Amino acid sequence: MPENNPHPLRKPLLITEFSSLAVLLVSMAWLGNQSTAENPLNPAWLLLPAVASLGVFLSFIGLMYLRWVASAGDEGKPRHKLIFALLALSLLGIWIYSIANTWMSMTGAT
């Protein structure tokens, strides 16, 4: 039966996740309205949604850790840690790949 007391990091992680998500959505909408053919967007502005998306990913991974690993019983904890590590590495790999692809497409690199 789950405890009534949530982990102390749960609330800060939720605040970080939703704040980062709000910054990400606002920055994407703002950046979408800024770029024109005669006035292209400076690639440095992409750092804003990149950092916000990293905040979303890291807080999501932190919450996932609290849900799957920290609350797991002792008998299945190594297996939960292994599965969590593989999933977290996959998510971060996808984030790195997408950021690198976006940066290369903006700077014209091939």
C-alpha positions as CSV (number, residue, x, y, z in Angstrom):
1,M,0.0,0.0,0.0
2,P,1.5,3.4,-1.0
3,E,2.6,5.8,1.7
4,N,0.7,9.1,2.3
5,N,3.9,11.0,2.5
6,P,5.4,11.8,-0.9
7,H,9.1,11.9,-1.5
8,P,10.6,15.3,-0.6
9,L,11.9,15.8,-4.1
10,R,8.6,15.1,-5.8
11,K,7.2,18.7,-5.5
12,P,10.4,20.5,-6.7
13,L,10.6,18.1,-9.6
14,L,6.9,18.7,-10.6
15,I,7.5,22.5,-10.3
16,T,10.6,22.2,-12.5
17,E,8.9,20.0,-15.1
18,F,5.8,22.2,-15.5
19,S,7.8,25.5,-15.4
20,S,10.2,24.2,-18.0
21,L,7.3,23.0,-20.1
22,A,5.7,26.4,-20.0
23,V,9.0,28.1,-21.0
24,L,9.4,25.6,-23.8
25,L,6.0,26.2,-25.2
26,V,6.2,30.0,-24.9
27,S,9.7,30.1,-26.4
28,M,8.7,27.8,-29.4
29,A,5.7,30.0,-30.1
30,W,7.8,33.2,-29.8
31,L,10.6,31.8,-32.0
32,G,8.1,30.6,-34.6
33,N,6.9,34.2,-35.0
34,Q,10.4,35.8,-35.1
35,S,12.0,34.1,-38.1
36,T,11.3,35.5,-41.6
37,A,13.1,35.1,-44.9
38,E,14.8,38.4,-44.8
39,N,15.5,38.3,-41.1
40,P,16.7,34.7,-40.2
41,L,16.8,33.6,-36.6
42,N,20.1,33.6,-34.8
43,P,20.9,30.0,-33.8
44,A,21.8,31.2,-30.2
45,W,18.1,31.7,-29.5
46,L,17.7,27.9,-29.8
47,L,19.4,27.6,-26.4
48,L,16.2,28.8,-24.7
49,P,14.0,25.9,-25.8
50,A,16.9,23.5,-25.6
51,V,17.5,24.3,-22.0
52,A,13.8,24.2,-21.2
53,S,13.4,20.8,-22.9
54,L,16.4,19.5,-21.0
55,G,14.6,20.7,-17.8
56,V,11.5,18.8,-18.8
57,F,13.4,15.7,-19.6
58,L,15.5,15.7,-16.4
59,S,12.6,16.4,-14.1
60,F,10.6,13.7,-15.9
61,I,13.4,11.2,-15.5
62,G,13.7,12.3,-11.8
63,L,10.0,11.7,-11.2
64,M,10.2,8.4,-13.1
65,Y,13.1,7.4,-10.7
66,L,11.0,8.2,-7.7
67,R,8.1,6.2,-9.0
68,W,9.9,3.1,-10.2
69,V,13.2,2.8,-8.3
70,A,12.9,4.7,-5.0
71,S,9.5,3.1,-4.2
72,A,10.4,-0.4,-5.3
73,G,10.9,-3.2,-2.8
74,D,14.3,-4.5,-2.0
75,E,13.9,-7.7,-3.9
76,G,13.4,-6.1,-7.3
77,K,15.5,-3.0,-6.9
78,P,18.6,-4.0,-9.0
79,R,16.3,-4.9,-11.9
80,H,14.4,-1.7,-11.6
81,K,17.6,0.3,-11.5
82,L,18.9,-1.4,-14.7
83,I,15.6,-0.8,-16.6
84,F,15.5,2.8,-15.4
85,A,19.1,3.4,-16.4
86,L,18.5,2.0,-19.9
87,L,15.3,4.1,-20.3
88,A,17.0,7.3,-18.9
89,L,20.0,6.8,-21.3
90,S,17.6,6.3,-24.2
91,L,15.7,9.4,-23.4
92,L,18.8,11.5,-23.0
93,G,20.3,10.0,-26.2
94,I,17.1,11.0,-28.1
95,W,17.3,14.5,-26.7
96,I,21.0,14.9,-27.6
97,Y,20.3,13.6,-31.1
98,S,17.4,15.9,-31.7
99,I,19.3,19.0,-30.4
100,A,22.3,18.1,-32.6
101,N,20.1,17.7,-35.6
102,T,18.3,21.0,-35.0
103,W,21.6,22.8,-34.5
104,M,23.1,21.3,-37.7
105,S,20.1,22.2,-39.7
106,M,20.2,25.8,-38.5
107,T,23.9,26.3,-39.1
108,G,23.9,24.7,-42.5
109,A,26.3,21.9,-41.5
110,T,25.9,18.5,-43.1
